[in-house]
């Protein structure tokens, strides 16, 4: 990763502190941002997925800003999609993010934006100099001062979006626009930005321990993951989402997953509007007593069930846009694992499935009670890194065939090495268990 340049002095940006540079008298780069963006449009995932670079985002902003008048002490702003490459090769590393553009008029009179000048100023940040990365042809963005600090042109990256009003539209205001927050509901975004997934391409990744990310659900969807995982505890009748026992408080399953998903589907009619038939798997890992947790999950899912968004069993598996799979203590483990009885006796609409064990006898599972089959990769297939071969490869293929013959998707957790990811995709693993989302960009999902 590239380091940040530091020189004394500070410039406050709209979304954080930019890294200061030595000041000149007029028309100069006064600071660089902290997050790297691809300079030009690139294709990731073996050239299959187009990503928007900084320079294209500049062209869009300046075309819309051109001709507008920015009054004294006002901001003209817009937020646009950009590919964040984190200082690495943008064809194989990165995540969807945003660049916050601002023109701040600090002079006494009006400033009229000229489209060509706007492009010139902002592209100074991506065409050599302090904020440019020559190895990957990327930029950290920053601030370009016009005149003797009369007008500032800002371009700073953020992984989070702004409100709908400034997404791809210019707005004039008294202050800089800011990114969305959590609304006091934990590591989520509230309101949930249902308007930012239109151009996201879905891929076969599973966001492992999704709730531990800076923003649950949102981060996974921005990466295109079609499966997410939430561990839940029953705490006084509330479903608290946490990997370890959270005590009596913490973000709830309803706030992190159910409400955002319903908002997304109500407003956009799809998880990924660019591919409207692609659904999402929601894996719910029961950490407490299975029967009690089951009842709470069924209750929490009611808004999605009532809206008709949940996959269910009715004379066959009926696919909808959200498929919920219970794991952990929702399964009675052993040589012949089986789902707890509640999957049959307390399952309104047969809309909650359980996670079969792909490395064990699956005779107790069929499409009426299961949709996914999972296992610990190190125990089920191969303990070490390196390509899977010989007898281990045959085990992998046998397990995949057994699950696919029953109509189940397959996921392995605790994969030994990211170097095995591509082979697992090539062999037919349906949900690639991922911790580092930005490395999904290196994979060829055969789109």
C-alpha positions in Angstrom: 0.0 0.0 0.0 1.2 3.5 -0.7 2.0 5.9 2.2 0.7 9.4 2.7 2.7 12.5 2.2 2.8 14.8 5.3 3.9 18.4 5.5 2.9 20.8 8.3 -0.4 22.6 8.0 -4.0 21.3 7.7 -6.8 21.5 5.2 -10.2 20.2 6.3 -12.1 18.4 3.6 -15.8 17.7 3.4 -15.5 14.1 4.5 -12.3 14.1 6.5 -8.8 15.6 6.7 -6.8 15.7 3.5 -3.1 15.4 3.7 -1.4 18.8 3.4 1.2 19.8 0.9 3.5 22.8 0.7 1.5 25.9 -0.2 2.2 28.0 -3.3 0.9 31.5 -4.2 -1.8 30.6 -6.8 -3.3 27.7 -8.8 -1.9 24.8 -6.9 -2.6 21.4 -5.3 -3.0 22.2 -1.7 -3.7 18.7 -0.3 -4.2 15.1 -1.2 -6.9 12.7 0.0 -6.3 9.4 1.9 -8.0 6.8 -0.3 -6.8 5.7 -3.7 -9.0 5.7 -6.8 -8.4 4.2 -10.2 -7.4 7.0 -12.5 -9.1 5.7 -15.7 -11.9 3.3 -16.3 -10.7 -0.3 -15.8 -12.1 -3.9 -16.1 -11.7 -6.2 -13.1 -12.5 -9.9 -12.6 -10.5 -11.1 -15.6 -11.7 -8.2 -17.7 -15.4 -9.1 -17.2 -16.6 -6.2 -15.0 -16.3 -2.5 -16.0 -15.3 -0.1 -13.2 -15.6 3.7 -13.3 -12.3 5.6 -12.9 -11.7 9.0 -11.4 -11.3 10.9 -14.7 -14.7 9.7 -16.0 -16.3 10.8 -12.8 -14.6 14.2 -13.2 -16.0 14.5 -16.7 -19.5 13.8 -15.4 -19.3 16.3 -12.6 -17.8 19.1 -14.7 -20.3 18.6 -17.5 -23.2 19.0 -15.0 -21.5 21.8 -13.1 -20.5 23.8 -16.2 -22.2 27.2 -16.5 -23.5 27.2 -12.9 -22.9 30.1 -10.6 -21.5 29.5 -7.2 -22.3 32.4 -5.0 -19.9 33.7 -2.3 -19.3 31.3 0.5 -21.4 28.6 -1.1 -20.6 25.0 -2.2 -21.5 23.3 -5.4 -21.3 19.6 -4.9 -22.0 16.2 -6.4 -21.2 12.5 -5.5 -20.4 10.0 -8.2 -19.5 6.4 -8.5 -15.7 5.5 -8.6 -13.6 2.4 -8.2 -11.5 2.4 -5.0 -8.3 0.5 -5.6 -6.6 1.1 -2.2 -3.2 1.7 -3.9 -3.1 -1.7 -5.6 -3.6 -2.9 -9.2 -7.2 -1.8 -9.9 -7.8 -4.7 -12.3 -7.5 -7.2 -9.5 -8.1 -5.2 -6.2 -10.8 -2.8 -5.3 -14.4 -2.0 -4.2 -17.2 0.2 -5.5 -17.1 3.6 -3.8 -17.7 7.2 -4.4 -15.9 10.5 -5.0 -17.2 13.6 -3.4 -16.8 16.7 -5.6 -17.1 20.2 -4.2 -16.5 23.7 -5.6 -16.2 26.0 -2.6 -16.3 29.7 -3.5 -14.4 31.7 -0.8 -14.2 35.0 -2.7 -16.5 37.9 -2.2 -18.2 37.7 -5.6 -19.7 34.9 -7.8 -17.7 32.1 -9.4 -19.1 30.8 -12.7 -18.0 27.2 -13.4 -16.3 26.6 -16.8 -16.5 23.0 -17.8 -13.1 22.8 -19.4 -11.4 24.6 -16.5 -13.2 22.4 -14.0 -11.8 19.3 -15.8 -8.3 20.8 -15.9 -8.2 21.6 -12.2 -9.5 18.3 -11.0 -7.5 16.2 -13.4 -4.3 17.9 -12.1 -4.8 15.4 -9.2 -4.6 12.4 -11.5 -2.0 13.4 -14.1 1.3 13.4 -12.2 2.3 15.3 -9.1 1.8 14.7 -5.4 -1.6 12.9 -5.5 -0.9 10.6 -8.4 0.3 7.0 -8.2 2.5 6.3 -11.2 2.6 2.5 -10.6 -1.1 1.9 -10.9 -2.1 5.2 -12.6 -4.4 6.1 -9.7 -5.0 9.1 -7.5 -5.8 10.0 -4.0 -7.8 13.0 -5.1 -7.5 16.1 -3.0 -7.9 19.9 -3.3 -6.9 22.2 -6.1 -6.8 25.9 -5.2 -7.8 28.4 -7.9 -6.3 31.9 -7.7 -4.9 33.0 -4.3 -7.2 30.6 -2.4 -10.2 32.2 -3.9 -12.0 29.0 -5.0 -11.3 25.4 -4.0 -12.0 22.4 -6.2 -12.2 19.2 -4.0 -12.4 15.5 -5.0 -12.2 13.1 -2.2 -13.0 9.3 -2.1 -15.3 7.6 0.4 -16.7 4.1 0.5 -20.0 5.4 1.7 -22.6 7.3 -0.3 -24.3 10.6 0.4 -28.1 11.2 0.5 -30.0 10.6 -2.7 -30.2 14.4 -3.5 -26.5 14.7 -4.3 -25.9 11.4 -6.0 -25.0 12.1 -9.6 -26.8 15.5 -9.3 -25.3 18.9 -8.4 -26.5 20.7 -5.4 -25.7 24.1 -3.9 -25.5 24.5 -0.2 -24.0 26.5 2.7 -21.7 23.7 3.7 -20.0 20.5 2.4 -22.2 17.4 2.0 -21.5 14.4 4.2 -21.8 10.6 3.9 -24.7 8.7 5.4 -24.5 7.6 9.0 -25.9 4.7 11.0 -28.9 6.5 12.5 -27.9 5.1 15.9 -28.7 1.6 14.8 -25.2 0.1 14.9 -22.9 -0.7 12.0 -25.5 -0.1 9.3 -26.6 2.9 7.1 -29.9 4.5 8.0 -31.8 5.3 5.9 -30.5 2.5 3.8 -29.2 3.8 0.4 -31.4 1.7 -1.9 -30.4 3.9 -4.8 -26.7 2.9 -5.1 -26.9 -0.7 -6.3 -28.2 -0.2 -9.8 -24.8 -0.7 -11.4 -23.5 -3.4 -9.1 -22.7 -6.7 -10.8 -23.6 -9.7 -8.6 -21.0 -12.5 -8.2 -20.8 -15.8 -6.2 -19.3 -14.5 -3.0 -20.5 -15.0 0.5 -19.8 -12.2 3.0 -18.5 -14.2 6.0 -19.3 -12.6 9.4 -20.9 -9.8 7.5 -22.0 -8.0 10.6 -18.4 -7.4 11.6 -17.8 -5.1 8.6 -18.0 -1.3 9.0 -21.4 -1.4 7.4 -23.4 -4.7 7.6 -25.2 -5.8 4.4 -24.3 -2.6 2.5 -20.6 -3.5 2.1 -21.4 -7.0 0.8 -23.9 -5.7 -1.7 -21.5 -3.1 -3.0 -19.0 -5.9 -3.6 -21.7 -7.8 -5.5 -21.9 -10.7 -3.0 -25.1 -12.7 -3.3 -24.9 -14.2 0.2 -24.3 -12.8 3.6 -24.0 -14.2 7.1 -25.4 -13.0 10.5 -24.7 -14.7 13.8 -27.6 -14.2 16.2 -28.1 -14.5 20.0 -31.5 -14.6 21.8 -31.1 -11.9 24.5 -34.3 -11.3 26.4 -36.5 -11.9 23.3 -34.3 -9.8 21.0 -32.1 -11.1 18.3 -28.7 -9.5 18.8 -26.2 -9.9 16.0 -22.7 -10.7 17.2 -19.9 -13.3 16.8 -19.4 -13.7 20.6 -21.9 -13.4 23.4 -22.9 -9.7 23.3 -24.4 -9.4 26.8 -27.7 -7.6 26.8 -27.2 -5.1 24.0 -26.1 -4.7 20.5 -27.4 -4.2 16.9 -30.4 -6.3 16.1 -31.1 -8.7 13.2 -34.1 -6.5 12.3 -32.1 -3.3 12.0 -29.1 -4.7 10.2 -30.8 -7.0 7.8 -34.6 -7.3 7.7 -35.5 -3.6 7.5 -32.8 -2.7 5.0 -33.7 -5.6 2.7 -37.4 -4.8 2.8 -36.7 -1.1 2.1 -34.5 -2.1 -0.9 -37.0 -4.5 -2.3 -40.0 -2.1 -1.7 -38.2 0.8 -3.4 -36.2 -0.9 -6.2 -38.0 -4.2 -6.7 -34.7 -6.1 -6.7 -31.5 -6.7 -4.7 -29.4 -5.9 -7.8 -31.6 -3.8 -10.2 -29.1 -4.4 -13.1 -29.9 -8.1 -12.7 -33.3 -8.1 -11.2 -33.7 -11.9 -11.0 -30.6 -12.4 -8.8 -31.6 -12.9 -5.2 -29.7 -12.9 -1.9 -29.0 -15.7 0.5 -29.3 -14.7 4.2 -27.5 -17.2 6.3 -28.5 -16.9 10.0 -26.2 -18.8 12.4 -28.0 -19.7 15.6 -25.7 -19.2 18.6 -28.2 -20.0 21.3 -30.8 -22.6 21.9 -32.1 -23.7 18.6 -35.9 -23.8 19.3 -36.1 -20.4 21.0 -33.9 -18.7 18.4 -36.0 -20.3 15.6 -39.2 -18.7 16.9 -37.6 -15.3 17.1 -36.1 -15.5 13.6 -39.5 -16.6 12.2 -41.1 -13.6 13.9 -38.4 -11.2 12.7 -38.8 -12.3 9.1 -42.6 -11.6 9.0 -42.3 -8.3 7.1 -40.3 -10.0 4.3 -42.6 -13.1 4.4 -45.8 -10.9 4.3 -44.4 -9.0 1.3 -43.8 -12.2 -0.6 -40.0 -11.7 -0.8 -39.0 -15.0 0.8 -38.2 -18.2 -1.0 -40.3 -21.0 0.3 -41.4 -24.6 -0.3 -44.8 -25.3 -1.9 -44.8 -28.5 -3.9 -41.2 -27.7 -4.8 -38.7 -25.0 -4.0 -40.2 -21.6 -5.0 -37.4 -19.1 -5.6 -37.9 -15.5 -4.5 -35.5 -12.6 -3.9 -34.4 -13.5 -0.4 -33.6 -17.1 0.7 -33.1 -17.5 4.5 -31.0 -20.4 5.7 -30.6 -21.3 9.4 -27.3 -22.8 10.5 -25.4 -23.5 13.8 -27.8 -24.7 16.4 -30.6 -25.0 13.9 -29.0 -28.3 12.9 -28.6 -31.4 15.1 -25.1 -32.5 14.3 -23.7 -36.0 14.3 -22.8 -38.7 11.7 -26.3 -38.1 10.2 -27.1 -34.5 10.8 -30.7 -33.4 10.7 -32.6 -30.1 11.0 -34.4 -29.3 14.3 -38.1 -30.3 14.3 -39.2 -26.6 14.1 -38.3 -26.6 10.4 -41.3 -28.8 9.9 -43.6 -27.8 12.9 -43.1 -24.0 13.3 -42.3 -22.7 9.8 -45.0 -20.4 8.4 -45.1 -20.7 4.7 -42.1 -23.1 4.8 -40.0 -20.0 4.2 -37.0 -20.8 6.5 -34.5 -23.4 5.4 -31.6 -25.1 7.2 -27.9 -25.6 6.2 -27.1 -29.2 5.4 -23.6 -30.6 5.9 -22.0 -31.3 2.5 -19.2 -33.5 4.0 -21.7 -35.8 5.9 -24.7 -37.9 5.3 -27.4 -35.6 3.8 -30.2 -38.1 3.8 -32.3 -36.0 6.3 -32.2 -33.0 4.0 -34.1 -32.3 0.8 -35.5 -29.2 -1.0 -38.4 -29.0 1.5 -36.1 -28.1 4.4 -32.7 -27.1 2.9 -31.2 -25.0 0.2 -27.5 -24.8 1.1 -24.9 -27.4 2.1 -21.8 -26.2 3.9 -18.6 -27.5 5.6 -15.3 -26.5 7.1 -13.0 -26.7 4.1 -9.9 -27.7 6.1 -11.7 -30.6 7.7 -13.8 -31.7 4.7 -11.4 -31.3 1.9 -7.8 -30.1 2.6 -6.1 -28.6 5.6 -3.3 -26.7 3.9 -3.0 -24.1 1.2 -2.0 -24.8 -2.4 -4.0 -26.3 -5.2 -6.4 -29.1 -4.3 -5.3 -32.3 -6.1 -5.3 -36.0 -5.9 -7.6 -37.6 -3.4 -8.6 -34.2 -1.9 -9.7 -33.0 -5.3 -11.8 -36.1 -5.7 -13.4 -35.5 -2.3 -14.3 -32.0 -3.3 -15.8 -33.1 -6.6 -17.8 -35.9 -4.9 -19.2 -33.5 -2.3 -20.2 -31.0 -4.9 -21.9 -33.6 -7.0 -23.8 -35.0 -4.0 -25.1 -31.6 -3.0 -25.9 -30.5 -6.5 -27.8 -33.7 -7.2 -30.0 -32.8 -4.2 -30.5 -29.3 -5.6 -28.4 -27.5 -2.9 -25.9 -24.7 -3.4 -22.5 -25.3 -1.8 -20.3 -23.2 0.5 -17.1 -24.0 2.4 -15.9 -21.9 5.3 -12.3 -21.6 6.6 -10.8 -22.0 3.2 -7.0 -22.4 3.8 -5.8 -19.8 1.3 -7.1 -17.1 -1.0 -4.9 -18.8 -3.6 -7.5 -21.6 -3.7 -10.4 -19.3 -4.4 -10.3 -19.5 -8.2 -10.0 -23.2 -8.2 -13.1 -23.5 -6.0 -15.0 -21.3 -8.4 -13.8 -23.3 -11.3 -14.8 -26.6 -9.6 -18.4 -25.3 -9.0 -18.5 -24.0 -5.5 -21.6 -21.8 -5.5 -20.9 -19.4 -2.6 -17.2 -18.4 -2.1 -16.6 -17.6 1.6 -14.9 -14.2 1.7 -13.4 -12.1 4.5 -11.5 -9.6 2.4 -14.1 -8.2 0.0 -11.7 -6.1 -2.1 -9.8 -9.2 -3.2 -13.0 -10.5 -4.9 -12.0 -8.3 -7.9 -9.2 -10.7 -8.9 -11.6 -13.7 -9.6 -13.0 -14.9 -12.8 -16.6 -15.8 -12.1 -17.2 -16.9 -15.7 -19.8 -14.1 -16.2 
